Amino acid sequence: MIKHCLFPAAGYGTRFLPATKSMPKEMMPVVNKPLIEYGVEEAIEAGMSSMCIVTGRGKHSLMDHFDKNYELEHQIQGTNKEELLDNIRHTIDSADFTYIRQREMKGLGHAILTGRELVGDKPFAVVLADDLCVHEQEGVLSQMAALYKQFRCSIVAVQEVPEDETHKYGVIKGEMIKDNIIRVDDMIEKPEQGTAPSNLAIIGRYILTPDIFELIEATEPGKGGEIQITDALLKQAKSGCVLAYKFKGKRFDCGSVEGYIEATNYCYENVYAKDKQANELGKQSTHKESIA
């Protein structure tokens, strides 16, 4: 039902300077894949086929990554390096990629509004690539897409965080209507220490209904002088329905150095190493069959 996934990717990534001086933070590799590729794979797994990326100045490598590199592919053609491109080739073939530039950094709400031209008048997902989410059975977007089929309203992914960290997030409050699903009646962006309405923090996965665009347009700049998506979602919650979902899986804050290192270690041990072992076993099996 949801075919479009929006990736706000125009930010400067200042917490990773000097690396992000010349490289988009979304292109920082976790083992052998850039952050944004993990997000795109999660969206494709959830049945989405249109990847809409909001970029900024100096972000050309995002477009280059999801395109064919004829010179590189020619150089490694016929070698054992060629199979290293199998996953990204499959990803490119599984979706369409469109891009639009956010000319000014005015907050997440403004970035989402900038993507309106790409997603149109349809429900859509939003992925913040520096929140890397993993689950062995079902990705977070797949879980949320299934909920959307049932409830047909905007949904935000949330997780419990320590109370002394709530000031870093948008925080929700609401009524638990069933296991892990909360009907939102209040939310606030980066509350002052000790004033958060709960410890349920919004992380970088959303499913939004198209009326959110009008609500963003009518939203005045809030915390930090930016147009906050939480302010628009609060209006939507007051006039209709917004759900918060305590998702299954792990989330790594790859916008911080500590979270990025944790994600790298986890993906090396639980994703990369297992995939490599499976590929080697597959090659051995194929070799034995050819001999037989």
C-alpha positions in Angstrom: 0.0 0.0 0.0 2.8 2.4 0.7 5.2 2.7 -2.2 7.2 5.9 -1.4 9.9 6.2 1.1 11.4 9.7 1.8 15.0 10.1 3.0 15.9 13.5 4.4 19.6 13.6 3.7 20.6 17.3 3.4 22.1 17.8 6.9 25.7 18.6 7.5 26.6 15.7 9.9 28.6 18.1 12.1 29.1 15.5 14.8 31.4 13.6 12.5 33.6 16.4 11.4 36.1 16.4 9.8 35.0 13.2 8.0 31.7 14.8 6.9 33.5 17.9 5.5 33.7 16.1 2.2 31.5 13.0 2.6 27.8 12.9 3.4 27.1 11.4 6.8 24.6 9.1 5.0 27.5 7.6 3.0 29.5 6.7 6.0 30.1 2.9 5.8 28.9 0.5 8.4 31.3 -2.4 7.6 31.0 -2.4 3.8 27.7 -0.6 3.1 26.8 3.1 3.6 24.2 4.0 6.1 21.6 5.0 3.5 21.9 1.7 1.8 20.7 -0.1 4.9 17.7 2.2 5.0 16.9 1.6 1.4 17.1 -2.1 1.8 14.7 -1.9 4.8 12.2 0.1 2.7 12.4 -2.4 -0.2 11.8 -5.3 2.3 8.6 -3.4 3.4 7.3 -3.4 -0.2 8.3 0.2 -1.1 9.6 0.8 -4.6 10.1 4.6 -4.9 13.0 6.0 -2.9 12.8 9.8 -2.7 15.9 11.5 -1.4 16.1 15.1 -0.2 19.7 16.1 -0.7 21.8 19.3 -0.2 25.0 20.8 -1.5 27.9 18.5 -1.8 25.8 15.3 -1.7 26.4 14.1 -5.3 27.8 10.8 -4.0 24.3 9.8 -2.9 23.1 9.9 -6.5 26.3 8.2 -7.7 25.9 5.3 -5.3 22.5 4.3 -6.6 23.6 4.4 -10.2 25.8 2.3 -12.4 29.6 2.9 -12.4 30.6 1.7 -15.8 34.4 2.3 -15.3 34.5 0.4 -12.0 32.4 -2.5 -13.3 34.5 -2.7 -16.4 37.7 -2.9 -14.4 36.5 -5.7 -12.1 34.5 -7.6 -14.7 35.3 -11.3 -14.6 37.2 -11.1 -11.3 36.2 -12.3 -7.8 35.6 -8.7 -6.9 32.6 -8.5 -9.2 30.3 -10.4 -6.7 30.8 -7.6 -4.2 28.5 -5.5 -6.3 25.7 -8.1 -6.3 23.7 -6.6 -3.4 23.8 -3.0 -4.6 22.9 -4.0 -8.2 19.9 -5.9 -6.8 19.0 -2.8 -4.7 19.2 -0.5 -7.7 17.1 -2.8 -9.8 14.5 -3.1 -7.1 13.5 0.6 -6.8 13.3 3.9 -8.6 15.4 6.8 -7.1 14.4 10.4 -7.3 16.1 13.5 -5.8 15.3 17.0 -4.8 17.5 19.6 -3.1 16.7 21.3 0.2 18.2 24.7 -0.3 18.0 25.8 3.4 18.4 23.7 6.5 15.2 24.6 8.4 14.5 21.4 10.3 13.1 17.9 9.7 9.6 19.2 9.1 10.9 21.5 6.3 12.9 18.6 4.8 9.8 16.5 4.6 7.8 19.3 3.1 10.6 19.7 0.5 10.0 16.1 -0.5 6.3 16.7 -1.2 6.9 17.0 -4.9 8.5 13.5 -5.0 5.9 11.6 -2.9 2.8 13.3 -4.1 -0.7 13.0 -2.5 -0.1 9.5 -1.0 0.9 8.0 2.4 4.6 7.6 2.6 7.4 6.4 4.9 10.3 8.5 6.2 13.7 7.0 7.1 16.4 8.9 8.9 19.5 7.0 7.7 21.6 7.7 10.7 19.2 5.7 12.8 20.2 2.2 11.8 17.5 -0.4 12.7 18.0 -4.2 12.5 15.7 -7.2 13.2 16.4 -10.7 12.2 12.9 -11.6 11.1 11.2 -8.3 10.0 12.4 -4.8 9.5 10.9 -1.9 11.4 9.3 -0.4 8.3 7.7 -3.8 7.5 6.2 -3.8 11.0 4.9 -0.3 10.6 3.5 -0.8 7.1 1.5 -3.7 8.5 0.1 -1.5 11.2 -0.8 1.2 8.6 -2.9 -1.3 6.7 -4.9 -1.8 9.9 -5.2 1.8 11.2 -4.7 4.1 8.2 -3.1 6.9 10.1 0.3 8.4 10.8 2.6 6.2 12.8 5.9 7.1 14.6 8.4 4.5 15.9 9.4 5.0 19.5 11.7 3.4 22.0 12.3 3.8 25.7 15.3 5.9 26.5 16.9 6.8 29.9 15.2 9.9 31.4 18.5 11.8 31.3 18.5 11.5 27.5 14.9 12.5 26.7 16.1 16.1 26.0 17.8 14.8 22.8 14.6 13.5 21.2 11.0 14.2 20.3 9.0 12.6 23.2 5.4 11.3 23.1 2.7 10.7 25.7 -0.5 8.7 25.1 -2.8 5.8 25.9 -1.7 2.2 25.3 -4.5 0.8 23.1 -2.8 -2.7 22.6 0.6 -4.2 23.1 3.3 -1.8 21.9 0.8 0.6 20.2 0.0 3.9 21.8 -2.5 6.5 20.7 -0.6 9.8 21.0 -2.2 12.8 22.8 0.9 14.8 23.4 4.5 15.2 22.0 7.2 17.7 22.5 10.5 18.2 20.7 13.6 18.0 22.9 12.0 18.9 26.2 14.0 20.5 28.9 15.7 18.2 31.3 13.2 16.8 33.8 10.1 18.0 31.9 9.5 15.2 29.4 6.0 13.7 29.4 7.4 10.1 29.2 10.6 8.3 28.3 9.2 7.2 24.9 11.4 8.8 22.3 10.7 9.1 18.6 13.4 7.5 16.4 13.9 7.9 12.7 11.1 5.9 11.2 7.7 7.4 10.3 4.7 6.6 8.2 2.8 9.8 7.4 -0.5 10.5 5.7 -0.4 13.2 3.0 -2.4 15.8 5.0 0.8 16.2 7.0 2.1 18.6 4.3 -0.6 21.2 5.0 0.0 20.9 8.7 3.7 21.5 8.2 3.0 24.5 6.0 0.9 26.0 8.9 3.6 25.2 11.5 5.7 28.1 12.8 9.4 27.5 13.6 9.8 25.9 17.0 12.7 24.5 18.9 16.0 25.9 17.6 14.1 28.1 15.1 13.4 25.0 12.9 10.1 23.7 11.6 9.7 20.6 13.6 7.8 17.5 12.4 6.7 16.8 16.0 4.7 20.1 16.1 2.9 19.2 12.9 2.2 15.6 14.1 0.8 17.0 17.4 -1.7 19.0 15.4 -2.6 15.8 13.5 -2.9 13.9 16.8 -5.3 16.5 18.2 -7.5 16.7 15.1 -7.4 13.0 14.2 -5.1 10.1 15.1 -1.4 9.5 15.4 0.0 6.2 16.7 3.3 5.5 18.3 4.8 2.0 17.9 7.3 0.4 20.2 9.1 -1.6 17.5 10.8 -4.9 17.6 14.5 -4.9 16.9 17.7 -2.9 17.7 18.3 0.7 16.9 21.7 2.3 16.7 22.2 6.1 16.8 24.8 6.4 14.1 24.6 10.2 14.4 26.9 9.7 17.4 30.4 8.3 17.4 29.5 5.7 20.1 26.4 4.5 18.3 28.2 4.3 15.0 30.9 2.1 16.5 28.3 -0.1 18.2 26.5 -0.5 14.9 29.7 -1.4 13.1 30.6 -4.0 15.6 27.1 -5.5 15.6 26.7 -5.6 11.8 30.2 -7.1 11.4 29.4 -9.9 13.9 25.7 -10.5 13.0 25.3 -9.5 9.4 28.5 -9.3 7.4 30.3 -12.4 8.9 27.1 -14.5 8.5 26.5 -13.4 4.9 30.2 -14.1 4.1 30.0 -17.6 5.6 26.8 -18.3 3.8 28.3 -17.2 0.5 31.4 -19.4 1.1 29.2 -22.4 1.9 27.2 -21.7 -1.3 30.3 -21.7 -3.4 31.6 -25.0 -1.8 28.2 -26.6 -2.6 28.2 -25.4 -6.2 31.8 -26.6 -6.6 30.9 -30.1 -5.3 27.9 -30.3 -7.6 30.0 -29.3 -10.6 32.6 -32.0 -9.7 29.8 -34.6 -9.3 
